[in-house]
Amino acid sequence: MSGEKSRVLVVEDDPSVRNLISTALSSSGYEALLAPNGKAGIAQAAIAAPCVILLDLGLPDIDGIEVLRKVRSWSDLPIIVVSARGDASEKVNALDEGADDYLTKPFSVEELLARLRAVLRRREPSATREETLFTDGELDIDFGAGVVRRSGAELHLTPLEYKLICLLARNVDKVLTHQYILQAVWGSYSESDLASLRVFMGTLRRKIEPDPSNPQYLHTHIGVGYRLSRV
């Protein structure tokens, strides 16, 4: 971007965590915008035009999920939840509300920066647009338009969910290992990434399958990985 720093909005009420993230961002070439509560975060998101939001859920004025909903009502900018709430249901809820990724506290600075880079990479325009289609049963993926449809209706997928379904579709009927998927989509492999992958696959299955409890397309190979199959 012509030497322009990427702006990252940090919505975090804990001063020590806020300062840690701010220092890490600044030392890595990002411009850190800081908001100590939800209302300030919403205002900054609207005014300052950040490229990514790092969002805590346990905010003093309004819950982070409400911040997520309000921002999603007018913007699709990437949002990474950074929260002490590590329960799977909390992650699923945040992802279903539109979060692009979820990082549980305590976290390493290196992992935070890696996830930030991954989100920004997914937002970069492709050098060439593919004009191919994947069509099988009720599921259609238009790689050129970046659209996924089921029974003709467009599905709302997060950028990461879209990248996952495209990776699986380009390797249809092949079992892709957890490590292969994580390296291709996250750019790294760790136990915390594996937990996030399971959450994302669960939300993706609920969106693409007519009956998620009896999947036709997205199959889990326990301890190995995932496979997108033709019906």
Beta strands, then each sheet from edge to edge (+ up, - down):
strand 1: 7-11
strand 2: 31-35
strand 3: 52-55
strand 4: 79-83
strand 5: 101-104
strand 6: 133-136
strand 7: 139-142
strand 8: 147-150
strand 9: 153-154
strand 10: 176-177
strand 11: 218-221
strand 12: 225-228
sheet 1: 2+ 1+ 3+ 4+ 5+
sheet 2: 6+ 7- 8+ 9-
sheet 3: 10+ 12- 11+
end
